[in-house]
Amino acid sequence: MHGLVLGANREISLAVVQTLVTHGFRVGFHQLLHLPAALDHLRRTAYDALIYICHSKTASLNAQPSLHSCANCPIRLLCATGLRLPILTIAERGPNWPGCLNAGANAYMAGFDDEEFLAAQYRAMLSHIGSPLSVLRVAGLTLDLFTLTAYRGDKVIKLTAQEYQFLVLLMSRPGHVFTREQILIHAWQAHPDNDTNAVEMCVCQLREKLDQGCDERLILTERGVGYYFRAESSAA
């Protein structure tokens, strides 16, 4: 499969390319200097996935402070053209992740320094390409990466952006225990020193939504460490 890294910051974009190539992926790079030219390049070349680099020094974004309401967001404009590519957005740490997802990205990563997490996110996104909708399927739960909706059996579960990104993180590595700090940083871009019970509240809300009427919990607790997603259903 062939992916494209799209970003105005050449140094950061090429570092992302190098990381993914080192992990065995085939990716190219197109510098985002002029959005129409970038969209034309995407139309002319058959790519399977897009990694979009959102950086404060991205000149073509006019130093936008947030993607929450930016009508000119490249992700939003890309999706408006009808191109259906799975999109991973990598951005500086900050409060932008709901806007990235609402604009059309399938996954969001804060910061450019966690190479293993980048490879895991990208691998999870690629592993489900080929179906009419890009989805994650783990332990009987299907997560639609385009509609922020989950399915367990015949139950349809609507998710908030926060719940969705929490599930994307855990389902990308079933069985792997994520600490509270890792969840705050990688799923929600929050500072790990924040005195908040947001993680615990999200786990409670998701368990109520996902596990009602079912015998098995999907989100499990490693006491004193963190949370992980069930690797497989024991009933399978």
Residue, then its C-alpha position, 0 to 999 in steps of 0.5 A: m500500500h502506498g501512503l502520502v505524507l502531506g505537509a508544508n514543513r519539509e523537515i518534519s514531514l520528511a522525518v515522518v516519512q523516514t519513520l514510516v519507511t523504517h517501519g516497513f511502510r511505503v510512503g511518499f512526500h508532497q510539500l503543501l505550498h499550494l492547496p489546489a496543486a496538492l489536491d491535483h497531485l492526489r487526484r493524479t496519483a493512486y494513494d491508499a492513505l494520507i498522513y497530514i502534517c499540521h504545524s504552526k509554521t504551515a504557511s498555507l494554513n495562514a497560521q490558523p489557531s484551531l481547526h474547530s471552525c476553519a472552513n479552509c482546513p485542508i482536510r475539510l477541503l480534501c474530503a469535500t472533493g470526494l476523495r475517500l482516503p483514510i487520513l491520519t493527522i499529526a499536529e503539535r500538542g494542543p486542543n485541536w483534536p476534536g476539530c481534526l476529527n470533525a474536519g474528516a480525519n480518521a485518527y489524530m496524533a499529538g506531537f512528532d516524537d513518538e515513532e512507535f505510536l505513529a507506526a502503530q496508528y498508521r498500521a491500524m489505519l492501513s489494516h482495514i483498507g479495502s472495505p466500503l467503510s474503513v473500520l476497526r474490528v476487535a473482540g466483536l466491536t466494530l468501530d466505523l472510522f468515518t462516522l464515529t459510530a461503533y457496533r456490537g452485535d445488533k447494537v448501534i452506539k453513537l460516540t462523542a469525539q472524546e470516546y471515539q479517539f479513546l477507542v481508536l487508541l486502545m483498539s489500535r493495540p489490543g491487549h496493550v495497557f495504556t497508562r492514564e498519562q498516555i491516554l491524556i497525551h495521545a488520545w486527548q492532547a491534555h497535559p498529563d499533570n492535569d488533576t482530572n478524572a476525565v479518563e475514568m469518566c470516559v471509561c465509565q461512559l464507554r462501558e455503559k454504552l458498549d457492555q450493556g446486555c453483554d457478558e464481557r467487558l471490552i475495556l479492562t483495567e490493569r490495577g495500578v497501571g491503566y486500561y486496555f482493550r480486550a484482545e479477543s472475545s473468550a466466547a469466540 
